[in-house]
Amino acid sequence: MEAPHFVAAASLLSASDTDAAELVPVSFFVAWNGVLALVYEGFPPGLVDIKAKLTNALPVSPEKFGSLWPKTTLAALHDESPLSLAELETLRGLCEEHAAALPPIALDSVSIVEYVQRGLELVRREHRQPLRPLAAGAAAVRAATTEVERVQGVLREWSDLREYLPRVNAPGSRAASYRELSPFGCTCVAFLPGEHPVRARLARFRAAVDAALPGRYAWLSGPSLHCTLRALDPAPDAPPPPAPPPDAPPPDAPPAAPPAWIAPPPVDAFVGARDLAAGVAGCGVRYVPGALAPAEAAALFAALAQLPWRTETDAFGPQSRETFYCADPAGVFTYVGLRLPPAVSQELLSARPCLGGRGLPRACCSAPQAAMQAPRKPRAQWLGADSPLFAAQAARRVARLGAAGARGRGARPRLRRVAAQCLPRQQLPRGPGVDPVAL
């Protein structure tokens, strides 16, 4: 899914000539929905000018209240469990204690970001525009009085904590909404500098909150921390995006029926195809050569190489390979102390038309776009794998269960929901008590 205003916003930002700016922290704060934030005294004039240019030049939705006052979102509550009045009083005490003498943050760039997760822990692309350095000895221009007063009005809301508590416990903006349940989107932000004294202060504040309220908050990763200037979502009355090609199904069309080879059919149903596993609950794994042309495969490999692969650590220590976990929004992976929220790879989704042209329906190559954006679905409705990468992870998981013998049988009903096509033979699970078609 493309963000329609990314290119236009990036071009507009490139044409602007804005001086370097400075954000002045004034307080840590518990915002509505229990979100923890670092609040600044107000937007300086240069950033106000950028916000106005984007608003006036692009057909974007009206600016939301959350970006009218500058802040950096630090953490969100894990779930809907309400905070008590005593917990809120504890949080306010910590916010006040750790807000003393916070250093100003000099900004040297502003970014247009097309994101997969609105916490910006997973982004698709970014245009970063440097700000014009200040002249030697010049001081950054501070926020105007109207900006400062707007921020003070927000902070005054928690002067009476008993009255403010219902807003803190209002539903929404929990951790998942910043990660696996986040919609796609586009925004203009200023990222916090990587090396800055304020980061040490943020770390101390985080440690204090976790000590006082253990397990209540999920913290956004350091590189993702930013101050939002404004969202760039299209206006409700903006022209619709271009129509899809004639042979593409409409976005709300029901998924195509799984191909017959999932059943599986005879081996000669595909020329050169061979069964790797078949026979349980209508599931099977089949190797189909030539699903992608060499040029397509090379292009997809190059795109996937740019994904944020990383080495995860489970209860047994660092894993032996880097992974990128891709799944339906509700498909959180948990195993032996490791929890991975699902990510969405536009590179993998873009391969579906190629595979569809080889006789493999889109529904069997990844979950449909509607499913990727749905807030949650019952597990029984899952289509299964988004990609061969997901299937390979499932195969390795079953292989681990195989080593435990009969104790692994409890996971088989869940793993049967994974449609594991394109899985190489050497990745099939083996071991006593494990049926490889549990995939």
C-alpha positions in Angstrom: 0.0 0.0 0.0 1.4 3.3 -1.1 1.0 6.5 1.0 -0.4 8.9 -1.6 1.3 12.1 -0.3 4.8 10.8 0.4 6.4 12.0 -2.8 4.6 15.3 -2.8 5.4 16.0 0.8 9.1 15.0 0.3 9.3 17.4 -2.7 7.7 20.2 -0.7 10.1 19.7 2.2 13.1 19.6 -0.1 12.1 23.0 -1.5 11.7 24.6 1.9 14.6 26.5 3.5 14.2 26.2 7.3 16.7 27.0 10.0 17.8 24.4 12.4 15.4 24.3 15.4 15.4 23.4 19.1 12.9 21.5 21.1 12.9 22.5 24.8 11.6 19.7 27.1 9.4 20.9 30.0 7.9 17.8 31.5 7.3 14.1 31.4 3.6 13.5 31.2 0.8 10.8 31.3 -1.4 11.7 28.4 -4.8 10.5 27.5 -5.1 6.6 27.3 -2.2 6.3 29.7 0.5 7.1 27.1 3.8 8.3 28.6 5.3 11.3 26.7 8.1 13.9 26.9 6.4 17.3 26.4 8.2 20.3 24.9 7.4 24.0 25.5 6.0 24.5 22.0 6.8 24.2 18.3 9.4 26.8 17.3 8.6 29.0 14.3 10.5 27.0 11.8 8.6 23.8 12.5 5.3 25.8 12.6 6.1 27.0 9.1 6.7 23.5 7.8 3.4 22.3 9.4 1.5 25.2 7.6 3.1 24.5 4.3 2.1 20.8 4.4 -1.4 21.7 5.4 -1.9 24.3 2.8 -0.3 22.5 -0.1 -1.6 18.9 0.3 -5.1 17.4 0.4 -4.6 16.0 3.9 -7.0 15.3 6.7 -7.4 18.1 9.3 -4.6 18.1 11.9 -5.5 16.0 15.0 -5.2 17.3 18.5 -2.3 15.0 19.3 0.1 16.9 17.0 -1.0 20.4 17.9 1.3 20.3 20.9 4.9 18.9 20.6 5.8 15.7 22.4 7.7 12.5 22.0 5.7 9.3 22.8 7.8 7.1 25.0 5.6 4.2 26.1 2.0 2.8 26.1 0.1 0.6 28.4 0.4 -3.1 27.5 -3.4 -3.7 27.8 -6.7 -2.2 28.8 -6.2 -2.8 32.6 -6.9 0.6 34.2 -4.4 2.5 36.2 -5.5 3.2 39.8 -5.5 6.7 41.3 -2.5 5.7 43.4 -0.6 4.5 40.3 -1.3 7.8 38.5 -0.1 9.7 41.6 3.1 7.7 41.5 3.5 8.4 37.8 3.0 12.1 38.2 5.6 12.1 41.0 8.1 10.4 38.8 7.4 12.7 35.9 8.0 15.8 38.1 11.1 14.3 39.7 12.8 13.4 36.3 11.8 16.6 34.5 14.3 18.8 36.4 16.8 20.5 34.1 16.2 18.5 31.0 18.6 19.6 28.2 17.2 21.2 25.0 17.3 19.1 21.9 18.8 20.6 18.8 17.2 19.3 15.5 19.2 19.3 12.3 16.6 17.5 10.1 12.9 16.8 9.5 11.6 13.6 7.9 8.7 12.5 5.8 8.0 8.9 6.8 5.8 6.2 5.2 5.4 3.8 8.0 4.1 0.2 8.6 3.8 0.8 12.4 2.8 4.2 13.7 5.4 4.1 16.5 7.9 4.2 13.6 9.7 1.1 14.8 9.0 -0.3 11.3 9.0 2.1 8.4 8.8 1.5 4.7 10.7 4.6 3.5 11.9 7.9 4.7 12.9 11.2 3.2 15.1 13.1 5.6 15.6 16.8 4.9 18.5 18.6 6.6 17.7 22.0 8.2 19.9 25.0 7.5 22.6 25.3 10.2 22.4 28.4 12.3 25.0 31.1 11.9 28.0 31.0 14.3 26.9 32.3 17.7 23.2 32.5 16.7 20.6 31.1 19.2 17.7 29.0 18.1 14.3 30.9 18.0 12.1 29.8 20.9 8.4 28.9 20.6 5.9 31.8 20.4 3.6 32.6 23.3 0.6 31.0 21.7 2.5 27.7 21.3 3.7 27.8 24.9 0.2 28.5 26.2 -1.3 25.6 24.2 1.2 23.2 25.9 0.5 24.6 29.3 -3.2 24.1 28.8 -2.6 20.4 28.1 -0.4 20.1 31.2 -3.0 21.8 33.4 -5.4 18.9 32.7 -3.8 16.7 35.3 -3.9 19.3 38.1 -6.8 17.3 39.5 -5.8 13.6 39.1 -9.1 12.2 40.3 -10.9 14.2 37.5 -8.2 13.3 35.0 -8.1 9.6 35.7 -11.0 8.6 33.3 -9.1 10.1 30.4 -6.0 8.2 31.3 -8.0 5.0 31.4 -9.9 5.7 28.2 -9.7 2.8 25.8 -7.3 2.9 22.8 -3.7 3.8 22.1 -2.4 0.7 23.9 0.9 -0.9 22.9 -0.5 -3.0 20.0 -1.9 0.1 18.3 1.7 1.4 17.8 2.9 -1.9 16.5 1.1 -5.0 15.1 -2.4 -3.4 15.0 -1.2 -0.1 13.5 -2.6 1.0 10.1 -0.2 2.1 7.4 0.3 5.8 7.0 2.5 8.8 6.3 3.7 11.5 8.6 6.1 14.4 9.1 8.4 14.0 12.1 11.6 15.2 13.7 13.6 12.2 15.0 15.5 12.6 18.3 19.3 12.7 17.7 21.0 9.4 18.3 23.7 10.8 20.6 22.2 13.3 23.0 22.2 13.7 26.8 18.4 13.6 26.9 18.6 9.9 26.0 20.3 9.1 29.3 17.6 11.0 31.1 14.9 9.0 29.2 16.6 5.7 30.3 16.6 6.7 33.9 12.9 7.7 33.7 12.1 4.4 32.1 13.9 2.4 34.8 12.0 4.4 37.5 8.6 3.7 35.9 9.4 0.0 35.4 10.5 -0.3 39.0 7.3 1.4 40.3 4.9 -0.3 37.9 6.6 -3.4 36.7 5.1 -4.9 33.4 2.6 -2.1 32.8 4.3 -0.3 30.0 5.7 -1.2 26.6 8.5 1.2 25.6 9.1 2.3 22.0 12.6 1.6 20.8 15.3 4.3 21.0 15.8 4.9 17.2 12.1 5.3 16.6 11.6 8.2 19.1 10.4 11.3 17.4 8.3 14.4 17.6 5.3 14.5 15.2 4.8 17.7 13.3 1.6 16.4 11.6 0.1 13.3 10.0 -0.2 13.2 6.2 -3.2 11.0 5.8 -5.4 11.8 2.8 -8.5 14.0 3.4 -11.8 12.1 3.3 -12.9 14.0 0.2 -9.5 13.5 -1.6 -9.7 11.9 -5.1 -9.5 8.1 -4.8 -6.3 6.3 -5.8 -5.9 5.0 -9.4 -8.0 2.0 -10.2 -6.2 -1.4 -10.1 -5.4 -3.2 -13.3 -8.3 -5.0 -14.9 -7.0 -8.4 -14.0 -6.5 -7.5 -10.3 -9.3 -8.4 -7.8 -10.9 -5.4 -6.0 -9.5 -4.8 -2.5 -12.7 -6.0 -0.8 -13.1 -9.1 -3.0 -13.2 -12.4 -1.1 -10.0 -14.4 -1.2 -9.6 -16.9 -4.1 -10.2 -20.5 -3.2 -7.0 -22.4 -2.4 -5.5 -24.1 -5.4 -6.2 -27.8 -5.8 -2.6 -28.8 -5.1 -3.1 -27.9 -1.4 -5.4 -31.0 -1.3 -2.9 -32.3 -2.8 -3.6 -33.5 -6.4 -1.5 -36.1 -8.2 2.2 -35.3 -8.5 1.9 -34.7 -12.3 -0.7 -31.9 -11.8 2.3 -29.4 -12.2 5.0 -30.2 -14.6 8.2 -30.7 -12.6 6.4 -30.4 -9.3 6.9 -33.0 -6.5 5.2 -33.6 -3.2 7.3 -33.0 -0.1 4.6 -33.8 2.4 0.9 -34.5 2.1 -2.1 -36.3 3.6 -3.3 -34.7 6.9 -6.3 -32.5 7.2 -6.1 -31.5 3.5 -2.7 -29.8 4.0 0.4 -30.4 2.0 3.7 -28.9 1.0 4.7 -29.0 -2.7 7.8 -27.7 -4.5 6.8 -25.8 -7.6 9.8 -24.8 -9.7 9.9 -21.6 -11.7 7.3 -19.8 -9.6 9.4 -16.6 -10.2 11.5 -15.8 -13.2 15.2 -15.4 -12.4 15.0 -11.6 -12.8 11.9 -11.4 -10.5 13.6 -13.6 -7.9 16.7 -11.5 -8.0 14.7 -8.3 -7.6 12.7 -9.7 -4.7 15.9 -11.0 -3.0 17.4 -7.5 -3.3 14.3 -5.9 -1.7 14.2 -8.5 1.1 17.8 -7.9 1.9 16.9 -4.3 2.9 14.4 -5.5 5.6 15.4 -5.1 9.3 16.7 -8.6 9.8 18.0 -9.2 13.3 19.2 -11.9 15.6 16.6 -12.7 18.3 17.3 -14.0 21.8 15.1 -16.7 23.3 15.4 -18.6 26.6 18.3 -20.6 25.2 20.3 -17.4 24.2 20.9 -15.7 20.8 19.6 -17.6 17.9 21.9 -18.9 15.2 20.5 -16.8 12.3 18.9 -13.5 11.6 15.1 -13.4 11.0 12.3 -11.1 9.9 8.9 -12.2 11.2 6.0 -11.5 8.9 2.4 -12.5 9.7 -1.2 -11.5 10.0 -1.8 -8.6 12.5 -3.0 -10.9 15.2 -0.3 -13.5 14.6 2.1 -12.8 17.5 4.8 -15.5 17.7 5.6 -16.7 21.1 8.0 -19.6 22.0 10.6 -20.4 24.7 10.7 -16.9 26.0 10.6 -15.1 22.7 7.7 -12.8 21.7 7.7 -11.4 18.1 4.9 -9.0 17.1 4.2 -9.5 13.4 5.5 -7.1 10.7 4.2 -6.5 7.2 6.6 -6.6 4.3 5.4 -4.7 1.3 8.2 -6.3 -0.7 6.6 -9.7 0.0 3.1 -8.5 -0.7 4.3 -7.0 -4.0 5.3 -10.5 -5.1 1.8 -11.8 -5.1 0.9 -10.6 -8.7 4.0 -12.4 -10.0 3.0 -15.6 -8.3 -0.6 -15.2 -9.4 0.6 -15.1 -13.0 2.2 -18.6 -12.5 -1.1 -20.1 -11.4 -0.7 -19.6 -7.7 -3.7 -17.6 -6.4 -2.9 -14.6 -4.2 -4.7 -16.1 -1.3 -2.1 -18.9 -1.1 0.9 -16.6 -1.4 0.0 -14.3 1.6 -3.0 -13.1 3.6 -5.2 -10.7 1.6 -4.8 -6.9 2.2 -8.1 -6.8 4.1 -6.7 -9.3 6.6 -3.5 -7.4 7.0 -5.4 -4.4 8.1 -8.1 -6.1 10.2 -7.8 -5.3 13.9 -8.2 -9.0 14.9 -9.7 -12.2 13.6 -10.4 -15.5 15.3 -7.6 -17.9 14.9 -9.9 -20.4 13.1 -10.2 -17.8 10.2 -6.5 -17.4 9.7 -5.3 -18.1 6.1 -1.9 -18.9 7.5 1.4 -17.9 6.1 2.1 -14.5 4.7 5.2 -15.8 3.0 7.6 -18.6 2.6 9.6 -17.0 5.3 6.8 -17.5 7.8 6.4 -21.1 6.6 10.1 -21.8 7.2 9.8 -20.4 10.7 6.9 -22.8 11.4 9.0 -25.7 10.0 11.8 -24.9 12.4 9.4 -24.6 15.2 8.0 -28.1 14.5 11.5 -29.5 14.3 12.2 -28.2 17.8 9.0 -29.7 19.1 10.0 -33.0 17.5 13.0 -33.2 19.8 10.6 -33.1 22.7 8.6 -36.1 21.4 4.9 -36.3 22.4 5.1 -33.1 24.3 5.0 -31.2 21.0 1.6 -32.6 19.9 -0.2 -29.7 21.6 1.1 -27.3 19.0 -0.1 -29.2 15.9 -3.6 -27.7 15.7 -2.1 -24.2 15.6 0.5 -25.1 13.0 -1.9 -26.8 10.7 -3.2 -23.3 9.9 0.1 -22.4 8.1 -0.1 -23.0 4.4 3.6 -23.7 3.8 4.2 -23.6 0.1 7.6 -23.1 -1.5 9.3 -24.8 1.5 12.6 -26.5 0.6 13.0 -30.2 1.4 15.8 -29.6 3.8 13.6 -27.4 6.0 11.0 -30.1 6.6 10.7 -31.1 10.3 11.9 -34.5 11.4 11.9 -36.4 14.7 9.9 -38.9 16.7 6.3 -38.1 17.3 6.2 -35.3 14.6 4.2 -35.4 11.4 5.8 -33.0 8.9 2.4 -32.1 7.5 1.4 -30.5 10.8 2.2 -27.4 8.9 
